[in-house]
Amino acid sequence: MSTEPSPPPSPSLTERRKAATQLDIAHAAAELFASRGPEATTAEEIARRAGIALRTFYRYFRSKQDAVGPLLTDGADRWRGLLEAMAPGTPLGPALRAAAERALAAPDAGAAEALLRTRGLLRAAEDDPALRAVWYRVNQESEERLVPVIARLMGPADGVTGAGGRADGGGPDALEVRLVAAAATDAIRIAMETWAGTEAGAEGPGSPADLAARCLERLLGGLDRA
């Protein structure tokens, strides 16, 4: 019997529309935060930029800072999706670096613009604790969702146990899985935060993809020899 997880059900039309609306709001909020700063931006202005009513805004988000969550989550989901597509047993270190480089690449103007928008958000978050909290929350959630993906790459999905140690089937150690998920997530976060503090471009030396690959190599390089 196959141990491969069943694919998740496809989202309904209503769910897709909801997600699209949330992402539109997130883009509007990010543009305003980057150009004017969170303090000078109101929820009303974000709603107006997104072309929705204020009541619709508050149907999806509790605060103006929360509105950027879907934009930040979208990037994390893209990286995790690339890892999920890899076969179990793929060498973990190279797999993480390859996925990060692809997820953070800027092959066209749209991708470069998305990265620059994120840089604007991270710069704005330096002086806004609520916005910074959204960034940290998204990273924490990404780490948690990465755990089963890492476990699948490292060994049988039923080999991960609760408190650490190996299951009888010889699966990966739960502690090691969590450490890898945490280190990989932090490597991406540190790369993005470092890039946000520079004027480096979206491609080439000093870009998010370059910095992420370097961070992962230093933090997870031992996995290539494990």
N, C-alpha and C positions, 0 to 999 in steps of 0.2 A: 504494500500500500504506500502511495506517495506521501511524503511528509511535507510537501510544498504547501504553503498556506493558500487558501482559496482567495481569488481576487475579490476586493471589496465591491459591493454592488454599485452600479453607476448612479451618480446623483440624478435626482429628478429634475424636470425642467424648472420647477419652482426653486429648488436648491441652487441650480446653476444661475438663475436670475438673481437670487439673493447674493450669491458670491460675487457676481459681476457688479452689482450695485455697491457692495461693500468695498470692492477694489477701486471703483470709481471715486468713492468718497476718500479712500486712503490716498489716492494719487492727488486729489484736490488738497487734502490736508498737508501732504508732504510738500507740495509746491508752495503753499502759503507759509508753512513753517520755515522752509529754507530761505525764502525771500524776505519775510517780515519778522520771523521769530514766533514762537508759540505764544508769548505773552501778548503780542500785538494782534493776534489772530483770534477770532471768535468762532464759535460753532455755527452761528448764522452765516458767516462769510464762507466757511467750508461748504455748508449746504448749498449756498448760492453758486459757488464755483462748480460743485458737482451736479447742479441742476435738479436738486431735490428740495422737498419741504423740510423745514427744521424738525418737524415731528417725525419725519422719516429718518433723519439723522439719529435722533435719540431712540428710535426703535432698534437701531443696530449698535449704538455705542453709548456708553455712559458719560464719556467726556471727550473733549476735542483731541486730547493726546491718545486716547484709545483708538481713535480713528485710523492711525497709521499701522496698527497691528497687522491687518491683512497684507499690506505691502511688504512688511518685514517677513511675515510668515511665508509669503510666496517664494522668496529666495531660498529659505530653509527647506521648503517642500521640494523645490527643484533639485537641490543637492541630494536629499534623501531618496528621491525618486530614481536618480541615476544609480545610487548604491543598490536600491532594491532590484534594479534590472540586471545586476551582476550575478553570476552563478556562485552558489556556495563553494567555498574552497578557494575563491580568488584571493591571492595574497593581499592581506588587509592594508598594509601600508601603501602600496602602489594603488590599490582600489580607492582609498580615501583621497589621495592626492589627485588622481585622474578625475574623480567626480568633482572635487573642489575646483580644479582648473576649468572644467567644462561649465560648471554652474556659474562661475564668476567671470567667464570669458565675455568679451564684448565684440562679437563678430559683425555687428551692424550698429547703425545709429541708435536704434531703439534700445538695444541692450546697454550701450554706453550711457544713454540718457537715464536709464533705470538705476545704474550704478551711481551716477552723479547725483541723482535725487536722494539715494540712500546716504551719500556723503553729506549732503545738506542736512538731512535729518540728524545724523550723528553729531554734526557740529552744533546744531540747535539743541540737542539733548545735553550738551555740556553745561548749559545754564538753566536747564529745566528738569528738576528731579522727577516730575510725573512722566515726562517723555522718556527719560532715561530708564524709569521703572518698566515702561512698556518694552523697551529694547531688551532689558534683562529677562523679563517674563517670556518673551518670544524665544530667547536663547535657552531658557530652562525647559520650556515645552518642547523645543527642538531636540534637546538632549534626551528627554524622556522618550520621545517617539523614535529616536535613533537606536535605542537599546535593542529592540527585537531585530532590527535590521543588522546590527553588528553581530548579534547572536547567530543569526542565520548565516552570515558570511563565515563565522568562525567554526560553526559546527551544527549538529542537529538542533532544530528548534526546541525539542523537548529535553535538551541537555542542560538548560539553564535552570538553576535552582534558586530558591528564595534568598537565603542569607549568605551565600558564598559557598565555595566548594563545588565539586563536580557531581553531577547526577551519576547513577549507576551506569548509564549508557555512555559515559565518557564524553559528554558534551562540554562546551566551554564553561569555564569558571564564571559564575555570575558577577563576582567582584571585578574580574578582569574585563568583562563585557562593559560594565558600568564605567570603569576607569577609561576605557577606550572611547566610549561615547562622550564622556565628559571632556576628555582631552581633545578629541576631534572638534567638538562644538566650540570649545574655548579657542582652539587654534583659528577657526574661521572668524570668531568674534574679535580676537586680538588683531587679526589681519585687517579686518574692516575698520576697526577703530584707529589702527596705525595709519592706514591709507587716508582716512578722513582728516587726519592732522597734517597731511601733506598736500602738495599741488601736483602729485604724480597723476599721469593719465589713467584711463580705464584699461589700457593695454600696455604691455611691455614691462620693463623693470620698474618695480615699485607699485605695480598695479595690484588690485585685489587678488587676482589669480596667482600672480607671482608671489605675493606675501603669504597667501594661504598655503601654497605649496612648500614654501620655506618653513613656515611654522609647523606644518604637519611633518615634514622631514625631521625637524629637530625633536619634536615631541614624541613622534611615533616611529622614529627610525629603527628602534629596536625590534619592531614587529617584523621587519623584513628579514631579520636574522633568527626569528623565533622558530 
